[in-house]
Amino acid sequence: MNVVVCSGGTATNSLTPCFSNISILKGHELTYILPISDNGGSTSEILRIVGGPAIGDIRSRIVRLLQDEQLVELFGHRLPNDKLLAKKEWNEIVEGSHPIWKNISIEVKEMCRSFIIHMQAELLKKIKHSNPFQFESASIGNFFLTGARLFLGSLDASIELMMRIGRCSPLVHVIPCINTNHTHHISALLTNGEMITGQSQISHPSKSVPKDNSIAHSAKFIHLLGSYDDHLKILLDDEEEEAEEEYANPIYILPELKNSQLHFDKLDESQNLPAPVHRILYINPYGEEIKPMGNPRAISKVKKADMVVYSIGSLMTSLLPILILGNLAEVILESNNTKKVLLINNKYDREVFGLDGLHYVQMIIDSMSRAIAGYRQSKGVHSENDDFEWQDFITDIVYLKNGEIEIDETIFEKHSIRCHQIASSDKMESEELEKVLNQIGLKN
């Protein structure tokens, strides 16, 4: 069966063998639709200096699918966490002298290196000394994808290039949920009225890193020119103006989105959100809500799918940024013969802490219903009855017996949603999930 998987990056990577086995191995297509709104980690530095869509989740999935082990090592490689060592290693990779190139054939090496050099040239053009690019823990795959996108002028084309170089199966597709060369950010509106801006700030806020005091060294000379307070203000104003110019987006951008998200810990769940999330929305640089359209390629794949899987991972910041795209939500709604399977996470995270299974599912259904209503309204279609049935969005739920998120099967059965329990593991395992999905695929 043709399978479409909507997911983020890290969590679903462990399930890729399952999805390949139920589709590619049987001669059918497998499509991954991923978000482009992740502004955390090394991606945040690329967004700050170069701009463009966030490609961290996309790179993570492609690396998982590559068949060339040498390129898996190259594109999956991260620079050291030490500032000086990271810059040194990056220069060696650009120059072609780093040991990571040793086992890569010369023609593939030069093909990959050309886009990495293109990325380096872009960084050299845009970096200012006051706030340089931070290479710590940077992903080489992210650099390659960004360099290819800048050269080719297309995110879709750069993804296809990376997959073909790495000898991925022609039956597997990795598609960004929005086809764009621009940065897209999300915000979370909480039930208490508070707004949290930026995917990383919602999911795993960066730990603040103290900045160097660049004024300290020059302060003793200021008294020759005037009062310290006056010149301190001038220096600070100049610093802010220069930082404004450095940011890749030349127009105004919310201050929250300028904060570095380089240093964070995805496993740190010590701080929950101040209130539950009411809804997720896309915003422009001014913080106003926008409603972008889903990638036409993604729409096409969903129309041909026998099964759409809402995979594990961050509900609010990985899955919903895909499902709140109005045209994509509508085509899922209208795919009456398609199995629509929701995989429930085995444990809580910062975004959904305290939600039971009912509210977990309702968040998805309400978000998609709202997106469809907005999309239809933008097209001038006014429907008197937008009360959709739950099974129009989700036909099956797969969950773990020992998972933290409780599922009451009787509630979902009333809405004609079938529930499938996996009892043999504490986390979603590829082999067990494969059996369940095959069974779902055989049902009418």
Secondary structure as the mmCIF struct_conf table of DSSP 4:
data_model
#
loop_
_struct_conf.conf_type_id
_struct_conf.id
_struct_conf.beg_label_comp_id
_struct_conf.beg_label_asym_id
_struct_conf.beg_label_seq_id
_struct_conf.end_label_comp_id
_struct_conf.end_label_asym_id
_struct_conf.end_label_seq_id
STRN STRN1 VAL A 3 CYS A 6
BEND BEND1 GLY A 9 GLY A 9
HELX_RH_AL_P HELX_RH_AL_P1 THR A 10 ASN A 13
TURN_TY1_P TURN_TY1_P1 SER A 14 LEU A 15
HELX_RH_AL_P HELX_RH_AL_P2 THR A 16 ASN A 21
TURN_TY1_P TURN_TY1_P2 ILE A 22 SER A 23
HELX_RH_3T_P HELX_RH_3T_P1 ILE A 24 LYS A 26
TURN_TY1_P TURN_TY1_P3 GLY A 27 GLY A 27
STRN STRN2 LEU A 30 LEU A 34
BEND BEND2 ILE A 36 ILE A 36
TURN_TY1_P TURN_TY1_P4 GLY A 41 GLY A 41
HELX_RH_AL_P HELX_RH_AL_P3 SER A 42 ILE A 49
TURN_TY1_P TURN_TY1_P5 VAL A 50 VAL A 50
BEND BEND3 GLY A 52 GLY A 52
HELX_RH_AL_P HELX_RH_AL_P4 GLY A 56 LEU A 65
HELX_RH_AL_P HELX_RH_AL_P5 GLU A 69 PHE A 75
TURN_TY1_P TURN_TY1_P6 GLY A 76 GLY A 76
STRN STRN3 ARG A 78 ARG A 78
BEND BEND4 ASN A 81 ASP A 82
HELX_RH_AL_P HELX_RH_AL_P6 LYS A 83 GLU A 95
TURN_TY1_P TURN_TY1_P7 GLY A 96 GLY A 96
BEND BEND5 HIS A 98 HIS A 98
HELX_RH_3T_P HELX_RH_3T_P2 PRO A 99 TRP A 101
TURN_TY1_P TURN_TY1_P8 LYS A 102 ASN A 103
BEND BEND6 ILE A 104 ILE A 104
HELX_RH_AL_P HELX_RH_AL_P7 ILE A 106 LYS A 126
TURN_TY1_P TURN_TY1_P9 HIS A 129 SER A 130
BEND BEND7 ASN A 131 ASN A 131
TURN_TY1_P TURN_TY1_P10 GLU A 136 SER A 137
STRN STRN4 SER A 139 SER A 139
HELX_RH_AL_P HELX_RH_AL_P8 ILE A 140 LEU A 152
BEND BEND8 GLY A 153 GLY A 153
HELX_RH_AL_P HELX_RH_AL_P9 LEU A 155 ILE A 165
TURN_TY1_P TURN_TY1_P11 GLY A 166 ARG A 167
TURN_TY1_P TURN_TY1_P12 PRO A 170 LEU A 171
STRN STRN5 VAL A 172 PRO A 176
BEND BEND9 CYS A 177 ILE A 178
BEND BEND10 ASN A 181 HIS A 182
STRN STRN6 HIS A 185 LEU A 190
TURN_TY1_P TURN_TY1_P13 THR A 191 ASN A 192
BEND BEND11 GLY A 193 GLY A 193
STRN STRN7 MET A 195 THR A 197
BEND BEND12 GLY A 198 GLY A 198
HELX_RH_AL_P HELX_RH_AL_P10 GLN A 199 SER A 203
BEND BEND13 HIS A 204 HIS A 204
HELX_LH_PP_P HELX_LH_PP_P1 PRO A 205 SER A 208
HELX_LH_PP_P HELX_LH_PP_P2 PRO A 210 ASP A 212
TURN_TY1_P TURN_TY1_P14 SER A 214 SER A 218
HELX_RH_3T_P HELX_RH_3T_P3 ALA A 219 LEU A 224
TURN_TY1_P TURN_TY1_P15 LEU A 225 LEU A 225
BEND BEND14 GLY A 226 GLY A 226
HELX_RH_AL_P HELX_RH_AL_P11 TYR A 228 GLU A 246
BEND BEND15 TYR A 247 ASN A 249
BEND BEND16 ILE A 251 ILE A 251
HELX_RH_3T_P HELX_RH_3T_P4 PRO A 255 LEU A 257
TURN_TY1_P TURN_TY1_P16 LYS A 258 LYS A 258
BEND BEND17 ASN A 259 ASN A 259
BEND BEND18 HIS A 263 HIS A 263
TURN_TY1_P TURN_TY1_P17 LYS A 266 LEU A 267
BEND BEND19 SER A 270 GLN A 271
BEND BEND20 PRO A 274 ALA A 275
STRN STRN8 VAL A 277 ILE A 283
TURN_TY1_P TURN_TY1_P18 PRO A 285 TYR A 286
BEND BEND21 GLY A 287 GLY A 287
STRN STRN9 GLU A 289 ILE A 290
HELX_LH_PP_P HELX_LH_PP_P3 PRO A 292 ASN A 295
HELX_RH_AL_P HELX_RH_AL_P12 PRO A 296 LYS A 303
TURN_TY1_P TURN_TY1_P19 LYS A 304 LYS A 304
BEND BEND22 ASP A 306 ASP A 306
STRN STRN10 MET A 307 TYR A 310
BEND BEND23 ILE A 312 GLY A 313
HELX_RH_PI_P HELX_RH_PI_P1 LEU A 315 LEU A 319
HELX_RH_AL_P HELX_RH_AL_P13 LEU A 320 LEU A 323
TURN_TY1_P TURN_TY1_P20 ILE A 324 ILE A 324
HELX_RH_AL_P HELX_RH_AL_P14 GLY A 326 GLU A 334
TURN_TY1_P TURN_TY1_P21 ASN A 336 ASN A 337
BEND BEND24 THR A 338 THR A 338
STRN STRN11 LYS A 339 LEU A 343
HELX_LH_PP_P HELX_LH_PP_P4 ILE A 344 ASN A 345
BEND BEND25 ASN A 346 LYS A 347
TURN_TY1_P TURN_TY1_P22 ARG A 350 GLY A 354
HELX_RH_AL_P HELX_RH_AL_P15 GLY A 357 SER A 378
TURN_TY1_P TURN_TY1_P23 LYS A 379 GLY A 380
BEND BEND26 GLU A 384 GLU A 384
HELX_RH_3T_P HELX_RH_3T_P5 TRP A 390 ASP A 392
TURN_TY1_P TURN_TY1_P24 PHE A 393 PHE A 393
BEND BEND27 THR A 395 THR A 395
STRN STRN12 ASP A 396 LEU A 400
TURN_TY1_P TURN_TY1_P25 LYS A 401 ASN A 402
BEND BEND28 GLU A 404 ILE A 405
HELX_RH_AL_P HELX_RH_AL_P16 GLU A 409 GLU A 413
TURN_TY1_P TURN_TY1_P26 LYS A 414 SER A 416
STRN STRN13 ARG A 418 ILE A 422
BEND BEND29 SER A 424 SER A 424
BEND BEND30 ASP A 426 LYS A 427
HELX_RH_AL_P HELX_RH_AL_P17 SER A 430 LEU A 442
#
